[in-house]
Amino acid sequence: MAARGSAGDAALRRAAEQWLLWDKNPKTYAIVKQLLAEGNAGELQKYFGSRMEFGTAGLRAAMGAGISHMNDLTIIQTTQGFCRYLEKNFSDLKKRGVVIGFDARADLSSGGSSKRFARLAANTFISQGVPVYLFSDIIPTPFVPYTVTHLKLCAGIMVTASHNPKQDNGYKVYWENGAQIISPHDKGISQAIEENQEPWPQAWDDKLIDSSPLLHDPYAMVNKEYFKDIQKQCFYRNINKETNLKFVHTSVHGVGHKFVQLAFKAFDLSPPFAVPEQKDPDPDFPTVKYPNPEEGKGVLTLSFALAEKDGARIILANDPDADRLAVAEKQESGEWKVFSGNELGALLGWWIFTCWKNNSRDTRAIKDVYMLSSTVSSKILRAIALKEGFHFEETLTGFKWMGNRAKQLMDQGKAVLFAFEEAIGYMCCPAVLDKDGVSAAVITAEMASFLATRNLSLSQQLKAVYDEYGFHITKASYFICHDPKVIQQLFDNLRNFDGKNTYPKSCGRFKVSGIRDLTTGYDSSQPDQKAILPTSKSSQMITFTFANGGVATMRTSGTEPKIKYYSELCAPPGNSDVEQLKKELDELVNALEKHFFQPEKNKLQRKTE
């Protein structure tokens, strides 16, 4: 073995040796033992260089050995920290307890799986006398926040990496209000994890939980109650029973199949045709490059084929943990249109408001009605709210903000009918304060069935919504960048564009009329130049408003090595030259890429279809 180098190498070795004293998973233990024997500092750095960061989204990383990956030991350490943090915050934790759910992810090489991680997490809580509601089988992510609220628990954990690549897993955390955690809980939990790294005496003995009176299985109860609750959003049962409309559903090798079938049954709709190759959970996601319906037509190839075969006009696609929904519709031309998250947000917002209006006995109640969307999503709900008289609010990006805000409003006696984000996330039912692809799928199916009785397609209704409330044309994409320094430099350049502390005054031919920087807290449109939405120094996010009415936001992703952009051009009702609007937005986006992203100079990789 080569002579050891710096103090840094010695620290890595110590971390690996400490790991071997604690790790009882034979596969990850063997990997680390081998690394130590080879003494390759670069490899050790990969596994022990830095601990996974616990943020508001919890954890997300590849499964594998060491402190930088998801594995049995890091799950035990994380849960020990989380348990201590909850003990500090809830005097009745041992009375109320927590819920834990999991998806179908697994990694043979490291012996990790969502189910195994969920059992180890349950064991950690039970060893401390905390009741655990552990689902006995795979579930959609929204079932965890639903159970927190329904059973009034202190917290929830969902073991999932959602639509990430197959090697990843994650640990998503909900607070007692049924919404994802927001700061400062992430910092508090992170600190507690650091202080509780040595596994507790029974940490590895997860067989103990099977005979514990503290272990409960909420599976049957939630499968009954959840479908009862979403039926409150079912308004056209008779139409659903009669409709000739056919649907195809894909769960993209994830958990959604069974639950979407049950949701259709709850709404008296005939079951959708399931894509056979993708309906059963498979942690290898063999038929897709990325298991993410947001990536567009590539993920839907098998769905299109089945729809053509069975004469279905509408495709509903969930991501693997069934909290998101993509929708496609066959057009008159025979082409398939995949709706963007903003377009489906417009349709569902219109539909849910229309159903509320038709079923509300008290029209004065409109002053207590709210809809929410994230700041990078289309402002179509704002346009509908202005015309119809209800309230619209925007939040920071991510459902953690919308869920927490919705709960605040509901506690004040307000009705939050709908919230959405452009990343195909929809909250259509107040029983779940997070995005939910199961309820969104069946509500979309009812909306389509209703429209079919009026001889309207989803695409035609979308145009009608835009005709009435003004066209909102959006375009979003991203660049991949694995170098944090390049990302930092790119945003620093935008903040010092024409000399120090000056933002760009134009982007190509487009004049910039306003700037909001939620990293620094600057907002040129406010009298005191301070942004209203909360700011975060740890993530990059700048929004440019242009003189032509366009808006574009550039931001970093919290869970992937991406710099994303979102752009929108809004026209007042009556301006129906859609092609001209699209052309103008395309030109704006091209200028944004060329002048602000500079992909060639920064060696950024474009999104590929």
Salt bridges, closest charged atoms under 4 A:
ASP9 OD2 - ARG4 NH2 3.92
GLU17 OE2 - ARG13 NH2 3.95
GLU43 OE2 - LYS46 NZ 3.02
ASP72 OD2 - ARG116 NE 2.85
GLU87 OE1 - ARG84 NH1 2.78
ASP92 OD1 - ARG96 NH1 3.41
ASP103 OD2 - ARG105 NE 3.68
GLU176 OE1 - ARG96 NH2 2.78
ASP186 OD2 - LYS187 NZ 3.60
ASP206 OD1 - ARG116 NH1 3.45
ASP206 OD2 - ARG119 NE 2.94
ASP210 OD2 - ARG119 NH2 2.95
GLU225 OE1 - HIS150 NE2 3.95
GLU225 OE2 - LYS228 NZ 3.46
ASP229 OD1 - LYS232 NZ 2.80
ASP268 OD2 - ARG237 NH1 2.98
ASP280 OD1 - LYS279 NZ 3.41
GLU294 OE1 - ARG324 NH1 3.25
GLU295 OE2 - LYS562 NZ 3.85
GLU308 OE1 - LYS330 NZ 2.68
ASP310 OD1 - LYS309 NZ 3.63
ASP319 OD2 - HIS163 ND1 3.63
ASP319 OD2 - ARG324 NE 3.78
ASP323 OD2 - LYS172 NZ 3.60
ASP323 OD2 - LYS435 NZ 3.81
GLU329 OE2 - ARG313 NH2 3.73
GLU343 OE1 - LYS337 NZ 3.06
ASP362 OD1 - ARG364 NE 3.21
ASP368 OD2 - LYS367 NZ 3.63
ASP368 OD1 - LYS414 NZ 3.12
GLU388 OE1 - LYS357 NZ 3.66
GLU393 OE1 - ARG405 NE 2.66
GLU394 OE1 - LYS379 NZ 3.31
GLU394 OE2 - ARG516 NH1 3.40
ASP411 OD1 - LYS407 NZ 2.74
ASP434 OD2 - LYS172 NZ 3.85
ASP467 OD2 - LYS463 NZ 3.00
ASP517 OD2 - ARG495 NE 2.50
GLU560 OE2 - LYS562 NZ 3.44
GLU584 OE1 - ARG509 NH2 3.32
ASP586 OD1 - LYS475 NZ 2.79
GLU587 OE1 - ARG509 NH2 2.46
GLU587 OE2 - LYS583 NZ 3.44
GLU593 OE1 - ARG606 NH1 2.71
